[in-house]
Amino acid sequence: MGLIAKSLVVEQLTRELPSYPKSLHQAAVFIIDNPAEFGMKSIRDTAEATGVSTNTLVRLAQKLGFESYQELREPFRTALTLNAATTNTSQWIGELYERGGIERTRADTVTSVLGNVTEALRQNDAGAIDQAVDLILGAGKVYLMGTRASYTLVHYLYYVGRMALPNLVVAPRHANSPVDEILNISAEDVAIAMSITPFAKETIEACEYAKSQGAKLILMSDSTANSLPLKPDITLISPVRTPRYFENYSGFDSFVGFFALAEWLITALVEKGGAETMHRIQSLDQKRKDAKVYWSS
């Protein structure tokens, strides 16, 4: 019930977001994009994180039909409990915390990784993945777009995905910008873009160009709210929080949730691609063996 209640609140916030005044908008965006963190924070901590007053948070809760901030937070807190790993894993993490030092850092990392992967696979609807697979399999070309840290995921999708899909194109390649690589994109094509907050300017410009040419856009991001202006056909969301944050610097972002989504997407592509896709993968693997690309002891 906790997961359902949490999802309903997030859906309502996303639906009503454009009509909210600035302060309520800020608070709503934080809840949409950081559901796990919201479930753990007190009203004062959330006010500090969002830059709004505690009264604003109470007003938002009441606007959503709750009597108090605590009542609004409760389904998110319950979802956290349901997200917990097995008893053995939880016990192990607790032991790591007790040891302190580098073991505490390991415990923080385990908690963060498990939380990000679980949240990414849980909050994205299976129907969205299925729809993305249909768009990709029916596309003339599939452009994979991303810059800076996001390029890591783009290259992974290309390297693994090309075994099943020969029509993948990486943007950017070499020294080009993403737009340079998609100048010939058309309504028969699909663009898969990866960008996290703050969004890379080059990637967003490429998304806007792809949409202007009639292409379908699949956006992988950490923010539902910030993605809305791009009007993606499909949005896949993953948290990117890491255990360590420093003043005026957010540390590095975690991409484990996005890699989990990528694995789900590629697996679904292979299964839905049928015999032709499986034959393509097997043929490529045999060619690699024939070329002796694998080391043998």
C-alpha positions in Angstrom: 0.0 0.0 0.0 2.9 2.3 0.8 4.3 2.1 -2.7 0.9 2.7 -4.3 0.3 5.7 -2.1 3.7 7.2 -2.8 3.2 6.7 -6.6 -0.2 8.4 -6.4 1.3 11.4 -4.7 4.1 11.7 -7.2 1.6 11.4 -10.1 -0.6 14.2 -8.6 2.4 16.5 -8.0 3.7 15.9 -11.6 0.2 16.6 -13.0 -0.4 19.8 -11.0 3.2 21.1 -11.1 2.7 23.6 -14.0 0.0 25.4 -11.9 2.0 25.8 -8.7 3.5 29.1 -7.6 7.3 29.3 -7.3 7.7 28.2 -3.7 5.3 25.2 -4.0 6.9 24.4 -7.4 10.3 24.2 -5.7 9.1 21.9 -3.0 7.1 19.7 -5.4 10.1 19.3 -7.7 12.3 18.1 -4.8 9.7 15.5 -3.8 9.2 14.2 -7.4 13.0 13.9 -8.0 14.1 12.8 -4.5 11.4 10.5 -3.1 13.7 8.4 -1.0 15.5 11.5 0.5 12.1 13.1 1.2 11.0 10.1 3.1 14.0 10.4 5.5 14.0 14.2 6.1 12.3 16.2 8.8 10.3 19.3 7.8 13.2 21.6 8.7 15.7 19.5 6.7 13.4 19.5 3.7 12.8 23.3 4.0 16.6 23.8 4.0 17.1 21.4 1.0 14.4 23.1 -1.1 14.9 26.7 0.0 11.3 27.2 1.1 9.7 27.8 4.5 8.3 25.1 6.7 4.9 26.8 6.2 5.2 26.2 2.5 5.7 22.5 3.0 2.6 22.4 5.3 0.6 24.3 2.6 1.7 21.8 -0.1 0.7 18.9 2.1 -2.7 20.4 2.7 -3.1 21.1 -1.1 -2.5 17.4 -1.7 -5.2 16.5 0.8 -3.0 15.7 3.8 -3.4 17.3 7.2 0.3 17.7 8.0 3.8 17.4 6.6 4.3 14.2 8.5 1.2 12.7 6.9 2.4 13.6 3.4 5.8 12.1 4.2 4.4 8.8 5.6 3.9 6.9 2.3 7.4 7.8 1.2 8.8 6.6 4.5 6.7 3.4 4.2 8.1 2.8 0.7 11.6 3.1 2.1 10.9 0.3 4.5 9.4 -1.9 1.7 12.5 -1.1 -0.4 14.8 -2.5 2.3 17.1 -5.4 1.2 16.9 -8.8 2.8 17.4 -9.2 6.6 20.9 -10.6 6.1 21.9 -7.7 3.9 20.4 -5.2 6.4 22.2 -6.9 9.2 25.5 -6.8 7.3 25.1 -3.1 6.6 24.4 -2.5 10.3 27.6 -4.3 11.2 29.6 -2.2 8.8 28.2 1.0 10.3 29.2 -0.2 13.8 32.8 -0.8 12.7 33.1 2.8 11.5 35.9 4.3 9.4 36.3 2.9 5.9 33.6 0.3 6.7 31.1 3.0 7.3 31.9 4.4 3.9 31.3 1.0 2.4 28.0 0.8 4.2 27.0 4.2 2.9 27.9 3.1 -0.6 26.0 -0.2 -0.4 22.9 1.6 0.8 23.2 4.2 -2.0 23.8 1.7 -4.7 20.9 -0.6 -3.6 18.6 2.3 -3.2 19.4 3.9 -6.6 19.1 0.6 -8.5 15.9 -0.4 -6.7 14.3 3.0 -7.2 15.2 3.1 -10.9 13.7 -0.3 -11.6 10.7 0.2 -9.4 9.5 3.7 -10.3 9.7 3.3 -14.1 6.6 1.7 -15.5 7.1 -1.5 -17.5 4.8 -0.1 -20.1 7.3 2.7 -20.8 10.0 0.2 -21.4 7.7 -1.8 -23.7 6.8 1.3 -25.6 10.5 2.3 -25.9 11.3 -1.1 -27.3 8.6 -0.8 -29.9 9.9 2.6 -31.0 13.5 1.4 -31.2 12.7 -1.7 -33.1 10.5 0.2 -35.6 13.0 3.1 -36.1 15.1 3.7 -39.2 18.1 4.9 -37.1 18.5 5.1 -33.3 20.7 8.0 -32.2 22.3 7.7 -28.8 23.1 11.2 -27.4 25.0 12.3 -24.3 28.0 14.3 -23.2 30.4 14.5 -20.3 29.7 11.8 -17.7 26.6 10.7 -19.5 28.7 9.7 -22.5 29.8 6.6 -20.5 26.2 5.2 -20.6 25.8 6.2 -24.2 28.9 4.2 -25.2 27.7 1.2 -23.1 24.3 1.2 -24.8 26.1 1.4 -28.2 28.7 -1.3 -27.5 26.1 -3.8 -26.1 23.1 -2.7 -28.1 24.8 -2.9 -31.6 24.9 -6.7 -31.3 21.1 -6.6 -31.6 20.6 -3.3 -33.5 22.9 -2.5 -36.4 21.2 0.9 -36.8 22.6 2.6 -33.7 24.5 5.9 -34.1 26.5 7.5 -31.3 26.2 11.3 -31.0 28.7 12.9 -30.6 31.5 10.9 -32.2 35.1 12.2 -32.2 35.3 16.0 -31.8 31.8 16.8 -33.0 28.8 18.1 -31.0 25.7 15.9 -30.7 23.8 18.2 -33.2 26.5 17.6 -35.8 25.8 13.9 -35.8 22.0 14.1 -36.0 21.6 16.7 -38.8 20.0 14.0 -41.0 17.6 12.8 -38.3 14.0 12.4 -39.5 10.5 11.4 -38.4 11.4 7.7 -39.0 14.2 7.9 -36.4 14.4 7.7 -32.6 16.8 9.7 -30.3 17.8 8.3 -26.9 19.3 11.1 -24.8 21.0 10.8 -21.5 21.4 13.9 -19.3 21.2 14.7 -15.6 20.7 17.9 -13.6 22.2 20.4 -14.4 21.5 19.4 -18.0 24.3 19.6 -20.6 23.5 22.4 -23.0 24.7 20.5 -26.1 22.5 17.5 -25.3 19.4 19.6 -24.7 20.0 21.4 -28.0 20.3 18.1 -29.8 17.0 16.9 -28.1 15.2 20.1 -29.3 16.6 19.6 -32.8 15.5 16.0 -32.9 12.0 16.9 -31.9 11.8 19.7 -34.4 12.5 17.1 -37.2 9.7 14.9 -36.0 11.9 12.2 -34.4 10.7 10.4 -31.2 12.6 11.2 -28.1 13.4 8.8 -25.2 15.0 10.7 -22.4 17.0 9.1 -19.5 17.3 11.6 -16.7 17.3 12.1 -12.9 14.5 14.7 -13.0 10.9 14.3 -14.2 10.1 17.9 -13.5 13.1 19.3 -15.4 12.5 17.0 -18.3 8.9 18.2 -19.0 9.9 21.3 -21.2 11.6 18.9 -23.6 8.3 17.0 -24.2 10.0 13.6 -24.5 7.8 10.8 -25.8 9.2 8.5 -23.0 11.1 9.5 -19.9 13.1 7.0 -17.8 14.1 8.3 -14.4 16.9 7.2 -12.0 18.2 8.8 -8.8 21.8 9.8 -8.9 22.6 10.4 -5.2 25.9 9.3 -3.7 26.9 9.0 -0.1 29.2 12.0 0.2 28.3 15.6 -0.5 30.4 18.7 0.3 29.6 22.3 0.7 29.1 24.1 -2.7 30.0 20.8 -4.5 27.7 17.8 -5.1 30.4 15.2 -5.4 30.1 12.7 -8.2 26.8 11.3 -9.4 25.8 7.7 -9.4 25.0 6.0 -12.7 24.2 2.5 -11.4 20.4 3.1 -11.7 20.8 4.1 -15.3 22.9 1.1 -16.1 20.2 -1.1 -14.5 17.6 0.6 -16.7 19.9 0.1 -19.7 20.1 -3.7 -19.0 16.4 -3.9 -18.6 15.9 -2.1 -21.9 18.5 -4.2 -23.8 17.1 -7.5 -22.4 13.6 -6.4 -23.5 14.9 -5.5 -27.0 16.5 -8.9 -27.4 13.4 -10.8 -26.3 11.0 -8.8 -28.4 13.4 -8.7 -31.4 12.7 -12.4 -31.9 14.7 -14.9 -33.9 16.3 -12.4 -36.2 17.8 -10.5 -33.3 19.1 -13.6 -31.6 20.7 -14.8 -34.9 22.4 -11.4 -35.3 23.9 -11.7 -31.8 25.0 -15.3 -32.3 26.6 -14.5 -35.6 28.5 -11.5 -34.2 29.7 -13.6 -31.3 30.9 -16.4 -33.6 32.8 -13.8 -35.8 34.6 -12.6 -32.6 35.6 -16.1 -31.8 36.8 -16.8 -35.3 38.9 -13.6 -35.2 40.3 -14.8 -31.9 39.5 -11.5 -30.1 39.3 -13.3 -26.7 42.4 -14.2 -24.8 42.9 -17.8 -23.9 45.3 -19.0 -21.1 
